[in-house]
Amino acid sequence: MTTTKLWNRNFSLLILATTLGIAGGIAGGFVFFVYQSYSVMDMRLFRLPL
């Protein structure tokens, strides 16, 4: 019975860690996309014609 409890606990931690990792990856990708979009827009807006 102790083994089952330990396995269930480890499995719950694994699911939690996986969920947090997926959420962090999605959020990080979104932040990078927004940052990249703004930096490209800044380069286009503030480029001085020579």
C-alpha positions as CSV (number, residue, x, y, z in Angstrom):
1,M,0.0,0.0,0.0
2,T,2.9,2.4,0.7
3,T,4.2,1.8,-2.8
4,T,0.8,2.7,-4.4
5,K,0.7,5.9,-2.4
6,L,4.2,6.8,-3.3
7,W,3.5,6.1,-7.0
8,N,0.3,8.2,-7.0
9,R,2.2,11.0,-5.4
10,N,5.0,10.9,-7.9
11,F,2.5,10.6,-10.7
12,S,0.7,13.7,-9.5
13,L,4.0,15.6,-9.3
14,L,4.8,14.5,-12.8
15,I,1.5,15.7,-14.2
16,L,1.9,19.0,-12.3
17,A,5.5,19.5,-13.6
18,T,4.4,18.6,-17.2
19,T,1.5,21.0,-17.1
20,L,3.6,23.8,-15.7
21,G,6.3,23.1,-18.4
22,I,3.8,23.2,-21.2
23,A,2.2,26.4,-19.9
24,G,5.6,28.0,-19.5
25,G,6.6,27.0,-23.0
26,I,3.5,28.5,-24.5
27,A,3.8,31.7,-22.5
28,G,7.5,32.0,-23.4
29,G,6.8,31.5,-27.1
30,F,4.1,34.1,-27.0
31,V,6.3,36.6,-25.2
32,F,9.1,36.0,-27.7
33,F,6.7,36.4,-30.6
34,V,5.4,39.7,-29.2
35,Y,8.9,41.0,-28.5
36,Q,10.1,40.0,-32.0
37,S,7.0,41.7,-33.6
38,Y,7.6,44.9,-31.7
39,S,11.4,45.0,-32.5
40,V,10.7,44.5,-36.2
41,M,8.1,47.3,-36.1
42,D,10.5,49.6,-34.2
43,M,13.1,49.0,-36.9
44,R,10.6,49.9,-39.6
45,L,9.2,52.9,-37.9
46,F,12.5,54.5,-36.8
47,R,14.7,53.8,-39.8
48,L,16.1,57.0,-41.1
49,P,16.2,57.4,-44.9
50,L,19.8,58.0,-46.1
